[in-house]
Amino acid sequence: MILLDFFQKEVGLNTPRIRLALISSGLANAALLIIISVKPEQMADTWVRLELLLGYAVALLVYLFAQRFMLDQSTTAVEQALAAMRIRLFDKICRKPLDFIEQYVEIRHYTPLIKDSNLLAQATTQFILAIQNIIVLILAMAYLAVLSAPTFYVLLVIVVLIIPFYRKNFTRSRFFLSSSSQHEAGLLGYLQTLRNGFRQVKSDAAEAIGLTSGTQSTNRQSSQSRLSFNENMVNNIIFSNAVFYVFLLIVVFILPLFITGQDGLLYQIISVISFMLSPISTLVMVMPMLARATQNLHSLYRLEARLDAAPTQQIVQPTEPARFTTLRLEQVTYRYTEQQQTPLLAGPFDLALCQSEIVLITGENGSGKTTLLKLLSGLYQPYGGRLSLNDQIVQGDQASSQYTGLFSVVWSDFHLSDRQYGLTAAAAADIPFWLQQMQLDRIVSFADGRFSSVRLSAGLRQRLACVVALAQRRPICIFDEVMADQDPAFRRHFHHYILPLLKQRGYTVVLVAQDTAYQHCADRLVRLVRGRIVEDSKPAGAASAAQPLRGSADKQCGADQLVAEIHNYVVAALPTLRKTILRKLPIAVAGMVKARTINTQELILALPLTTERTDMRAQWLRRLLKSPLVDCIGILEPFARALLVEAAASGQTITLLMDQTDPGEYATILMVSVSVGSGALPLVWQVQSGSAEIGWEIQKNLLVQVQQWLPEGAVVRLLADRFYPSAALFVWLQAQSWGYRLRLPGHLPVQVTDPTIAEVGDLAVGQDARFEQDATLFRGQVVVSIGVVQDAGYPESRTVAMDCAPTREAVLEYSERWGIEPQFSDFRRRGFQLDKTQVRDSSRISRLVLIMALAMYWCRHTE
């Protein structure tokens, strides 16, 4: 029996102390049985009664102490054994090659490590009690044989007959448990699909229905298997009770026909049989738990057997990376041998890397880029060919450890944890520098081995993964599609600044990308087709990326081309713009695109000007910002009009966003933007000196300006925060037939059907959701619908006034305003720290925002 083998081999319950306690407990139980089955006439003697009472007390104490010792020792031993088994299995997993883990990645294969081992710990007590009760039953049967051989033979026949039934039922129980576990694994798979693809499920009703249907089907099958298991256990209980009472019937009604004149003996037999009832009931009740434990042990041992069958790699102590000058793959191939598939051979690959070079690997999906990277970085063992470092073949565990220590890799499906394990002190000290280079220093900080947050967008998480990789100071950096989720401006920054910086520091960079727009920034272009390298050449213009963007070196890195492209973009929209402004504005926008900040001290250093003098650059920017010829509304108008036409295409609702920000105590900015994708782009804004709320008149001016730019027949909806609503704003919106979702301040007076409600804040008291159809605001001036939603995890409820019937969905539409708290927050997301400007004059701040807005329009234009 696998359960008994586990307790003997893994737990060690066959130790002398455990065996002694088990035997003592059984003998004490037998002594109790003998004492309680003494004939009644023997109890008439007082001294005999006292002796029996004393014997009963001693036997009871021995039984209790032996059982307590046995349970304490066994549960402790089981926990230690399970802990050792977990560590053993985890260690074996860590020693397996990557390709084995990739083919054996389903989480259901690893649940036995935690779930099943916990169940085994719970089964320990029941297992010990089962063994103890079996010993008691054996001793009781032996005592019964002494009292009455016929009774013993009847019982023996019954036991022999029912053992096959119990064995069959036990096997059936394990089958039902195995089936239930497989279905539960399927449910876990559905849950993983729901968790990982929740956005797709929420946006695709057909997918949601299909997923729900599959979950329901698997759940029914799992429930049916468990019901069958429970039914089997119930049959065991009923059968056991029936057999016991049939045996009792034989003893009471049939046995006396053969045993006459021995009433005392009959009393003893019935006493023994009654004593056996409790152990039998206990055994029947613990059988389900033992069946589960047996099945789970099979799962654990199957997992271990599968791990043992796979190749094992030694884990050696980390060593310093080998010295790197050249690395070669010569006729290297890799063979995929997944089940039920024809083996697929990738390669042969012939590739050489040298120190301080940038290699771009490109190719279509499935062309073998990732396989090549895994072979290159030592994660896959070649099926054929050889891999050499500095003309020495890489082989052996220690050599492989030194070899893999050469690489810092950011995979396209990278894992990022807030706590970084294994970082050296030097690497940790480098992280702030690379956070700054990756334009994350204002978003994420690093302290005590932990990032302040990793709950970022996909693009920012990729940048953070690059920070970790670069801080490790390994000579070869591999970036697998890390630019896929980056905005155009950061791609330009990465290729024109980060890559040359790495090359200057002696790094070899292997960059994988399908986009070859920046191939001129690489020293070599390697192209793959169907698992083979078909091109390994120097791309055109590769030398132009030799230096990072610094001052006059911008010309060597394409800065002039960027200015020219922005110039053409502006001219196309503003052909009559004054030439002096047309000459200067693209330079400022190009500097903003590169600097990613509105901090003027940083912006002036990024301006693509020929002069290196900081004072002259600052003077150039000051003159542009103070020039009255820079008309913010007039310059942005054609871009804004085109954006609004695009937003209204196909009858779509144009979502306008209004928000206010304070870059400092010296100014307040009110901005109206239009929602674009998951963000927003500025349309009009007003900068007011001082820190104060901007009133309705300025709000109206901005809204009227946007209204003049709207295409004919456009459907508009305005989203704004709680400090904006005024009676005049509602009246104006209703007059223009604009939709709206306006968040209301809690102190605003309101009248609804409930006379106890006096202010907006009262609507949310004790309510998760509330909807009022005809609410009156501003003491009867405005009638609106109001929705209140309190979402889990949010400290405040959302109370939103709307132009439609109030529903939860309508309230949640207010969340589209994420495009603007983000509007300013979008500047921060893109790196334009609006609150970092040193400009104090409101008109100059307005022109600085114009440059920032044009940079954002340009970034979107080049996407």
N, C-alpha and C positions, 0 to 999 in steps of 0.2 A: 504494500500500500504506500503510495507516494507521500501521503501525509505523515505516516509513521517514519518513513525514511528521512523526511525533512527534519522531524523532531530529534531523530537519533543522530544524523550526520551534521546538520546545520546548527541545531540548537544544543545538542549534547545532553538530552534528558536521560541518557543511560548511565549517568554518573552514579557512584555508590550512594551518595547522600540522597539523590532523588529516588533511586530504587528502594533504599531503606525506608524513606518516608512513605512511598507508595505501598510497600508491603505492610508497614506498621498501620497505615490507615485502613487497608483491607482487613487485616487481622482484627483490629479494633472493631470494625464494622461487623465482622463475623462474631466476635464476642458479644456485641450488643444483640445480635440475632439469637444466639444461644440463650442468653439471659432472658429475653422477653418471651422465648418459647418454652420456658420451664413449665412443667405440668402444674396445674393449680393446687393439687394436694401437697406438692413439695413446698409451697409457699406457706403452709400452715405453721411450720416451725419458725419461731421468731428469729433464732440465730441464723438459720438458712436465709431468711428474708433479708437480714442485715448484711450477710455476706454477699448476697446477690446485688443488693443496693450499692454496696461499696465497689463491687466488681463493675457494675454498670457505670458508676461515676468515673472510675479509673479508665475504663474503655472509652467513655465519651471524651474525656480530656485528651487521651492519646490520639483519638480520631480527629478532634478539632485542631490540636497543635500540628499533627502530621499534615493535615490538609492545608492549614495556613502556610506552613513551611514550603510545602510542595507548590502551591499556587504562586507564592512570592518568588521562589527560585525559578519557576518555569517562565513566568511573565517577564522577569528580568532577562533571562537567557534568550527568550524569543526576541525581545526588543534589540538586544545586542546582535543577535544573528541577522535580523532584518537590516539593521544599520550596516553591518558588514556586507550583506548581500547587495544593498543599494550601491555602496561604494565600489564593490567589485564590478557590478554591471556598468556603472557610470565610467569607471576606469576602462572597461573593455570598449565602450562606445567611443571614448576619446582616442583609443588606439586604432580605430578602424579608419581605412582610407576614405577620402571624400566621396569617391564614386559609389562606394557601398552605402554610405549614409544618404546620398542623394536618391538612391533607388529604394531606400527603406525609411522614408521620411514621415510616413503617416503617424500622427500623434497617437493613434490607438495602439501602436506597437510599443509605446513607452509608458502607457498608463499603468501597466503592471508594477512599475517601479514604485509608484506612490499608492494608487488606489488599492491594488491587490495586496500589497504588503501590509497595509493598514488593516485589511480584513483578516489577514493571517494573525496579526496581533490580537484582534478581537476573538479569534477562534481558539486562542491558547487555553483559556479557562475551560471552555466547553470540551476541548480535547482531553485535558487532564481529568475533568469530571467523568468523561466517557470511559477512560481507562480505569478509573477508580470504580465506577459502577459495574464494569465488566468483571473486575476482580471480585467485587461483592457478590455478583450473580454466580460466579464460578464457585465461590465458597458456600453460598446458599444452596446451590445444587449439590455440592459435596455433602453438606449437612443433611439435605433432604435424602440423599442416598443412604446415609447412616440410619435415618429415622425409618424410611420406607423404600425398599428397593423397587416395588411396583410403581409407586408414585414417581420415583426418579426416572424409571424407564419410559413412562408415559411422557414426562416432560422432555426427556432426551429425544424421543421420536418427534415430538412437536417442534423442537429446536432444529433438528435435522431437516424437517420438511419446510420450515419457514425461511431458513437461511438463503436458499436460491431466490425466493421472492424478494427479500431485502436487497440482495446483490443486484438483481435485475432492476429494482426500483432505484437503487443508488446510481446505477449506470444511466438509467433514463433521466434522472435528475441532473446528472452532469451534462448529458446531451442538451437538455432544455436550457441549462445555464450557459453552455457554449453558444447555443443559437442566440440566446438573449444578449450575450456579450458582443457577438458579431453585429447584431442589429443596433446595439447601443453605440458601437463604433461608427456605424453608418449615421446615427443621429449626431454624433460628435462631428462627423464630416460635414453634415448639413449646417451645423452650428458654425463651423469654421468658414464655410462658404458664406453664410449670412454675415458673419463678423468681418471677413475680409472684403466682401463685395457689397457692403450695406448700401453704398451710394447707388450702385447699379440697381439693386433690388428696389430701393425707394423710388427710383426714377423709371422703372420698367414694371408695369403692373403684370404683364404676362410672365416675366421672370419670377416675380413675387408669388404669383399663383402656382407656377410650376414647382418652385422650391417648397411652398407650403404643402402641395399635394404629395411630393416625394417624402417630406418629413412625416406627414400623417400616415402614409403607407408603411414606412419603416417603423414608426412608433406603434402602429397596430401589430406588426409582426413581433416587435419586442415585447409588447404587452401580452400577446398570445403565448409566447414562449414562457414568460414568467407565470402566467395563469396555469399553463400546463405543469410547470415545476411545482407551483403551490398545490395543484390538484393531486399531483403525485405524492406530495408530503402528507396531504390530508388522507389519502388512501392508506399510507403507512400507519397513520395514527389510528384510523378506524380498524384496520386489519389487526394491529397490535392489541387494541382493546378487545376485539372479538376473540382472538386467540387466547388472551388471558382469561376472559370470562368463560370460554368453553373449557379451558383447563380447570378452572375453579368449579365449574359444574361437574366435571368428572370426579374431582376430589370430594365434593360435598355429597353428590347423589349416587355415584357409581362405586367409588372406592369403599365406602362402608359395607357394601355387599360382600367384599372380600376381607375386610378387617372388622371382625366382630369382637365386642367386649373390650375394646381399647379406645375408649372415648378420650383419654388423655393423649394418646398418640395422634388421634385425629385433630385434637386441638393444637398440638405442636405443628402438625403439617400445615394446617390453615394459617397459623401464625407465620411460618416461614414463607408461605406463598404471599401473604399480605405484605410481609417485609420486602419481597421482591418487586412489588408493584411500583414503588418509588424509583428504583434504578431503571426499570424497564421504561417508565414514562420519561425519565430524564434522557435516556438513550434515544428514544423516538424523537424527542423535541430538539436534540442537538444535531440530529442528522442533516437538516437543511444547512446549518452553518458549516458542518464538516464537508458537505457536498460542495458548497461555494468555495471553501478553503482549498479543497482538492483541485477543483477546476482552476482556481487562480494560481496554484502552484504549477500546474501544467503550463499556464500562460508564461509564468516567470521562467521556467526551465526551457520552454520553446524559444523565448527571447534570447536566453543565454546560449542555447545550442546554435541559434542562427548567428549570433555574434562570434561564437567560437569557430564556426565554419568559414568565416571571412578572414582574409589576410590581416595580419596584425603588424602595426608599426610601433617601433620603440619610441617612447617619450624621453628625450634626453634633456639635460639641463640647458637653458638658453646660453648661447655663446655669442661672442662678437661676430658680426657678419664677416664673411670672407672678403678679402680685398677684391675689388671688382675693376677690371679694365675691359674685358670682353666676355661675352656670353654667346654661346652658339647652340642652336638646334639643328642637328644634321639628320635629315631623312627620318624625323621623328613622326610616329603615327600613334593614334589612340583608337582602341576598339571598344565600341559600345555593344554590350551583350545583354540587353534587357530581355526579360522573359517574353516568349512568344513573338519575338521579332528576329528578323535576319540580322546578324551582326553587321554593324555599320562602322566602317573604317574611315577615320578622319586623318587627313594628311596624304602623303608625307609633307612635313613642314621643314623648310630650310630658312633659318632666320638668324641674324647676328645683331647683337646690341653692343654699342660702345659707350664709354663713359661720356657724359655731358652731351647727349643728343636727344632730340625730340622725335619720336616715331609715331605717326598717325596710322592706325589700323582701321580700315573701313571695309564694308561689305554689306550685302543684304542680310535680312534676318535668316538665320539658319546656315550662314556661309561658313561658320566654324570659328568666329572671333572669340567667343567665350572659351571654347575648347582650347584654342591656341594659348589664351591667357593662363588657363589652369595648368597646361603643360609647361609653359614658360616659368610660372611661379612655383612649380614643384608640387602642386596640389594633385595633379594626375601623374601617375607613373606611365612612362611611354610603353606602348605595346611593341614598338620597334624603333630603331634608330638610337641615337645617343645625344645626351645633353652634356655640354662641357662648359666649365668656368675657367677662364684664363688658360685655355687649352688643356685643362685637366678634367677627365670624365667625372661627373658627379655620381657618387654611389655610396652606399652605407648610411646608417641613420645619423651619425654625427656629421658626415659631409652634407646630408640633406638638411639637417638643422642649420648649419652654417649657410647653406644655399638659400633656404626659405627666409632666413634672416636678412637677406638682401632687399626684400620687397615690402613696400607699403602698398596695399591694394584697396581701392574703393570700388566694390562691385555694384552693378546696376541694381541688385536686390540686397543692398547692404543692410546690416543690422546696426542700429545706433542706440547705445545706452547712455543715460545721463552720467553714470559712474564709469570711469575709464580704468580698467584693470591692467596691471603690468606696466604702466607708464613709468619711465625713469624720471628722476628729478630734473634732468636736462630737458626731457620731452615736455614735462609739465610746465617748465619755465618758458618754453617756446610757444605754447598754445596762445597766450595773449597776442603775440606778434602775428600769428597766422589768422587769428580771429579778425584782426585789423585788416590784413591783406584780403581776406575773403569778405570784407565788409559786413561782419557780424558782431563787431565789438560793441555796437550800440544796442544789440538785441540779446546777446548771450554773454554771460560772464563765466569764468572758470575759477573755482576755489575748492580746496580740500579734495582734489581728485574728482570733482563732480561739476558738470555743467548746470547752470541755473535752470535751463529748460531744454528739452528736445521736442516739445510739442510745437513744431514749426511746420511750415508748408514743405512740400516735397523738395522744392528747389533749395530752400534754406537748409534742410536736413542733409542734402547732398553736399552743400558747402561745408557744413559742420563735420561731416565724415571726412572730407578732404583735409580739414584742419587737423583732425586726429592722425590721419595718415602722414601728413607733412611733418608734424611735431615729432614723429618717431625717428627722424633723421636717417632713414634708410636710403641707400644710394639709388635704388630703382623705384620709381613711383608708377603705379598702374592705375589709370582712371578709366573705368568702364562706363561709357555713356553718362558721365557726370554732368554734361551740359544739356542733357535732354530737357530738363525742366527749368532751365535758367532763362531769364529775360534777355533780349538781344544786347542790352547795354552791358550786363555782366559777362556775357559770352565774349564781347569785345575786350572787356577788362581782363578776363582770364587769359585769353589767347595773346593779347598784346602786352600784358604786364606780368601776370603770374608765371606763365611759361618761360619767358625770357629770364625772369628772376631766378627760377629754379635752375635753368641752364647755367646761369652765371655762378650759382652756388655749387655746381658740379653734379647735379642730379641728372639721371637718365629718366626721361618721361616717356611712358607708353600710353598713348591716348587712343581710346576706341570711340569712334563716332561714325554715324551714317552720313552726317552732314559734312561735306568737304569744303564749305565756304571759307574755312580758315586753314586750308591745307598749306597756304604760303607761310604759316607760322611754324611748320614742322620742318625738320631736316630731311625726313624720309617719309614717303607714302607707301604703305603696304596694303594691297587690296586682295581680298579673299573672295573666291567664288566656289561654292559647293565643296567646302572643306579643303581647298588648296590655295596656296599663294600664287596669284597670277601676275602680280606686279609688285616690285620693290624698287622704287625710284625716288629721285629727288624732285619734289614738286616745284612748279614754277614759282619764283619769288620767295623761295625759302629763306634766303639771306636777309630779307627785310625784317624779320622778327628777331634779329640778333640781340637787341637791347630792349629793356622794359621802357615804358613811356616815362620819360623824364625830360622836361624842358624842351630844348631844341631837338632832342632825339625823337620827338613826335613825328617828324617828317619821315623818319626811317620806318616808322611803325604804322603808317597809314593815316595819321592825324589830318594831314592836308586833304586826303581823300574823304574823310569823314566830314570835314568842314564843307567841302565841295558838294557832297551829297545833301547835307542839310541846306546849303545855299539853294540848290536846285529845288528842293522840297518847298522852301519858303517862297521862292520866285514863282513857282507854279500856282501857289495860292494867292500871292500878293505881288502881281507883276508891276504895280505902280508904286511900290514901297520906295521911300527915299533911299538913294544909293548908299549914303553914309550908314544908315541903319541896316540896310541890306548887307553891307559889308561886315558890320560888327556883330549883328545879332547871331548869325550862324556860328561865329567863334565862341560866343558866350554859351550857346546851346551845346556845342561840342564839348566845351569844358565841363558843363553840367552833366552831360551823359557820362563822361569819364570819371569825374570826381564823385558823383553820386551823393552830393551833399550840398546844402544851401549855406553851409558855413563859408562865409566869404574868405576867410583866411586860407581854407583848403581849396576853395574854388579858384582863387587867383593862381595857385600853383599848378592847377590842371589846365589852365587856359592854353590853347595851342598857339602861343605867341613866340616870336623868334627871340625876344629878349628874355634873359634869365633874371633880371633885377626885379626883386619882389616889389619895391616901391613903385616902379613903372607899371607893373602888372596891376597893382592895386589902384593906381591912378586911372588906368585904362578902364577898369571896371566901374569905378566911381563915376566917371564921365558918362558912361553908358546908362547907368542907373538914374542919374539926375537929369538926363536929356528929356525935355518935354516932347521931343519928336517920337519917343517910344510910347505910342498910344496902345495901352493894353487891350481894350475892347476892340479897337479897329484892327489890330494885328491878329488877334485870336479869332475874330468873327468868321472868316472863311473856313477855318479848321473846325470851329464849333458847328457851323451850319452843315458841313459835310457829315460830321459825326451824328447830328440829330437826324439827318435824312437816313443815314444807315441804321440808326436805332429804330426808326419808324418803318423800316422795310417790311413788307408782307403784313402790314396792319398791326405790327407789334406795339405794345404799350411802351411809351418812353417813360422810364423811371428817373425822375429828377431827385437829387439828394441835396439837402441844405444843412449846413453845419457851420459851427463857429469854433475858432481856436484862438488861443492866446500864445503867440510865440514868446511873449514876455510881458512884463508889466507895462511896457512902453507901447503896445499895439494890440489890437483885436482884429481878426479877419473873419468876415462872413463870406462863404463861398457857396455857389450853386454848381453842382456837377451833374453829369449824366452817368447812369450805371452802364458799365461796359464789361460783360463777362462777370468775373468775380470781383472786379474793382470798379473804379470810377475815374473819369477824366474831367478836369475843370472846364467850366463854361464862362462864368463871370464871378467876380469877387469884389469886395470893398474892404479896404484897410482903414481902420479908424485909430487915431492916436489914443493911447491910454488903454486901461483894462476895464471894459464895461460891456454890458449886453447891448447889442445893436438892435434898434427898434424897427417898427413896422415900415416906416418910410423907406429906409434903405433896403429892407427885404423886398418891398414892392418894386423899387427901381430895378433890382436884379432880376426879379421874376418877370417883369414887363420886358426887360431886355432879352431874356431867353425866349419869351413868347413871340417876339418879333422875328426870331430866327427859326421858329418851328415850321416844318413843312405843312402845307395845307391839309386839314383833316386829321392831324396827328392826335392820337389819344395819349393823354399825359396823366401821370400819377406822381404826387410829391410826397416824399418821406422826410420827416424832420424830427428833431429831438424835443424833449419836454419843455424847454424854456422858450420855444418859439411861438406856440399857439396864442393868438389874440383874436378878438372878435373880428377885427378888420381882415385878418388873414383868412379866416373861414369864409367870410362874406365874399372876398375876392375870388377865392378858389371855386366857390359854388357858382359865382357869376360867370366864370370862364369854363364851367363844366369840367373842371379838372378833378380827377380822383385824388384821394389823399389818405395817408396813414400818418397821423400826427400823434406823437406820444404826449400825454397830458401830465402836468405837474400835480402832485398830490394835494396841494393847498387850493386848487382851483374850485370855486363853488359849482355845484351841479345839482340838478333836480331830476329825479327819476320816480318811478312808481312807488318805491319804498320811501316813506316820509322820514325814516331815520337816517337816510343818507344825506349828508350836507356838503361834503367835499369829495373830490375825485378819489382821494386816498382811502375813503371809507368803503369804496366799492371792492377793494381787494382784501378787506379784513376777513380772515377766516375762509377765504375763497380760493380754490385752485383755478377756477374759471368762472367768469360771469359775463353775460351779454345783455346789453340794454339797447332796445331798438330806437326809442325816441327820448334821448336825454337832452336836457336844456342846459346850455353853458352861458356864462357871462350874463347871469340874471335875466334869462329869457331872450337874449339877442340871437343865439344860434341854437339850432336843433340838429343833433348828430346821432350817429350810432356809436356805441362805445363797447369795446371788448377788453376783458381783463384775463390774462393768462399767467399763471405762476408755474414756471418750468422747474423741474428738479435740478438742483445744483446752482440755481440763480438766487441770490439773496433778495432781489426785488422782483415784484410782479411787473408785467408789461401792461400798462393801461393806455390803449390806443384809440383815438377818435378816427372814424372812417366814413366814407361816403356810401357804403354798401351795407347789406345786412350783416350784423356782427357774427362772426364765426371764429373758431380757433385758427383756421387757415388764413383768414383775413388778418388776424392779429400777427401771425407769424410772418406775413409778407413784410411787416415792418423790419424784419431782420435783414432785408436786402440793403438796409442802411449800412450794413457792414462795408459796403463799397465806399462809404465816406468817412465814418469816424476814422475808418479808413479814408476818406479822401485825404485828410491830413495824415492819417495812419498809413494810407497807401504811399504817401511820400516817404514815410519812414520805412515801409516795407521795401520800397525800391531804393532806399538809401538816401533820400533827400531830407535830412533832418531839419525840418522847418523851424524848430525851436532853437537851432544852433546859430542862426544868423546874428551877426554883430551890427546889422543895419538898424537904425532907429527911426529914420524918417519914413512916414507912412507911404509916400509916393514912391520912394525907392524900394520899400518892401514889396509894393504892388508890382513893380517892374521885375524884381527878383523872382516873384511868384510866376510872372509871365514866362521868364526864361525856363523856370522849372516845368511849367505846363507844356511849353513847346518841346522840352526834352522828353516828357512823357508821351506826347503825341508822336514824336519821332520814333521812340522805342516801340510803340504800338504799330506804327507804319512799317517798321522793318521786321516785324514778327512773321 
